[in-house]
Amino acid sequence: MGADKVEAITALIEAGGGTASAKTVRNAFARFKKLLADSYAANPPKPLPGVEDAIRELQGRGVKVALTTGFSRDVAEPLLAGLGWTIAHDGGSTGGGSGTTGGAPGGIVLDAVVCADDVAAGRPAPYMIHRAMEITGIQDVREVLAAGDTSNDLLAATRAGVTAVGVLTGKLDRTALQQHPHHHILDGVGDIPAVLV
């Protein structure tokens, strides 16, 4: 998926023949968040292999690392906290960062986190990528790489004008991802530092 979860729930209700009224979507989203919170409480999130090492290597080279997510901030921040990841101060701008710092010893401190509710529209719109650029002070799209494991991730990167990288950590295999605009298809996020040599 990779899409804003409210938009995704709306689409699912309509695909099932239902009427996606604001109240129905709001109730379905509240139920989704409860089920997700219960699931992560029982099975705490774990980073995919190689992700934390890749982030540390990139940040060690001076590369800013931002996360964009189709989750709303009230869902994303507890997930990040469960990983021991935090968000660097964003200079006081609204959205895209809670201003929390620190975290567990050895934890990841992301330069920015942009959630679907921080922008006018989630993926495949380019807004989350552009908001991450704004927060991190990057003005040239040629300096940005956006990686993801869905077709919406690749479409958002393409629409944002940045390097689009597909990673094979989601439901789509190499053949499926290659059908969408991209610059690279990698086995996982751990392979990104090698692309930025």
NORDAUR-V740771 format. One record per residue. N is the residue number from 1. SS is DSSP state (alpha for helix, beta for strand, coil for the rest). PHI is phi in whole degrees, -180 to 180 (none if undefined). NEAR is the number of other ideal C-beta (glycine too) atoms within 10 Angstrom. Layout:
N,SS,PHI,NEAR
N,SS,PHI,NEAR
This chain:
1,coil,none,18
2,coil,78,20
3,coil,-93,22
4,coil,-54,23
5,alpha,-68,22
6,alpha,-67,20
7,alpha,-63,17
8,alpha,-65,18
9,alpha,-64,20
10,alpha,-58,20
11,alpha,-63,13
12,alpha,-66,14
13,alpha,-62,16
14,alpha,-67,12
15,alpha,-65,9
16,coil,-85,8
17,coil,89,6
18,coil,-87,13
19,coil,-102,8
20,coil,-90,17
21,coil,-69,11
22,alpha,-56,9
23,alpha,-67,8
24,alpha,-62,14
25,alpha,-65,19
26,alpha,-60,12
27,alpha,-66,12
28,alpha,-65,18
29,alpha,-68,17
30,alpha,-62,10
31,alpha,-65,11
32,alpha,-58,15
33,alpha,-64,16
34,alpha,-65,10
35,alpha,-62,10
36,alpha,-65,15
37,alpha,-61,14
38,alpha,-63,10
39,alpha,-63,11
40,alpha,-72,14
41,alpha,-68,10
42,alpha,-78,7
43,coil,-134,8
44,coil,-54,10
45,coil,-66,13
46,coil,-132,9
47,coil,-68,15
48,coil,-66,13
49,coil,-54,11
50,coil,87,17
51,alpha,-67,19
52,alpha,-65,18
53,alpha,-63,13
54,alpha,-64,21
55,alpha,-62,23
56,alpha,-62,14
57,alpha,-64,16
58,alpha,-63,17
59,alpha,-65,15
60,alpha,-63,9
61,coil,-88,10
62,coil,90,6
63,coil,-83,16
64,coil,-76,18
65,coil,-122,18
66,beta,-122,24
67,beta,-114,18
68,beta,-117,28
69,beta,-144,21
70,coil,-75,23
71,coil,-76,21
72,coil,-77,18
73,alpha,-60,18
74,alpha,-68,11
75,alpha,-93,20
76,alpha,-67,22
77,alpha,-62,18
78,alpha,-64,17
79,alpha,-65,16
80,alpha,-63,22
81,alpha,-61,16
82,alpha,-63,13
83,alpha,-83,18
84,coil,82,14
85,coil,-97,23
86,beta,-131,21
87,beta,-120,24
88,coil,-67,20
89,coil,-57,13
90,coil,-107,20
91,coil,76,12
92,coil,85,7
93,coil,-73,13
94,coil,-86,7
95,coil,72,17
96,coil,83,23
97,coil,177,27
98,coil,-88,17
99,coil,84,12
100,coil,-77,16
101,coil,-136,11
102,coil,89,8
103,coil,108,17
104,coil,-65,11
105,coil,-53,6
106,coil,79,8
107,coil,-70,14
108,coil,-86,20
109,beta,-115,16
110,beta,-78,20
111,coil,-74,21
112,beta,-162,25
113,beta,-133,28
114,beta,-118,27
115,beta,-103,25
116,alpha,-58,26
117,alpha,-83,17
118,alpha,-90,23
119,coil,-132,21
120,coil,-67,8
121,coil,-154,14
122,coil,-81,28
123,coil,-58,29
124,coil,-88,19
125,coil,-64,20
126,coil,-84,21
127,alpha,-62,19
128,alpha,-65,27
129,alpha,-66,26
130,alpha,-65,20
131,alpha,-66,21
132,alpha,-61,28
133,alpha,-62,23
134,alpha,-61,17
135,alpha,-64,23
136,alpha,-88,22
137,coil,80,10
138,coil,-90,19
139,coil,-108,9
140,coil,-111,9
141,alpha,-61,16
142,alpha,-70,8
143,alpha,-97,13
144,coil,-119,20
145,beta,-120,16
146,beta,-120,24
147,beta,-115,21
148,beta,-169,23
149,coil,-112,21
150,coil,-128,22
151,alpha,-63,22
152,alpha,-64,20
153,alpha,-61,29
154,alpha,-67,28
155,alpha,-65,20
156,alpha,-62,27
157,alpha,-63,29
158,alpha,-64,18
159,alpha,-67,17
160,alpha,-79,22
161,coil,82,14
162,coil,-104,23
163,beta,-67,19
164,beta,-99,25
165,beta,-123,23
166,beta,-91,26
167,beta,-122,23
168,coil,-92,16
169,coil,-108,18
170,coil,-110,16
171,coil,-78,9
172,coil,-84,21
173,coil,-90,10
174,alpha,-56,11
175,alpha,-61,8
176,alpha,-67,15
177,alpha,-66,23
178,alpha,-65,13
179,coil,-76,10
180,coil,-113,19
181,coil,-56,13
182,coil,-162,19
183,coil,-104,15
184,beta,-144,15
185,beta,-122,20
186,beta,-119,19
187,coil,-63,11
188,coil,-169,16
189,alpha,-61,23
190,alpha,-59,19
191,alpha,-89,17
192,alpha,-63,22
193,alpha,-54,18
194,alpha,-68,11
195,alpha,-73,13
196,coil,-96,12
197,coil,-73,5
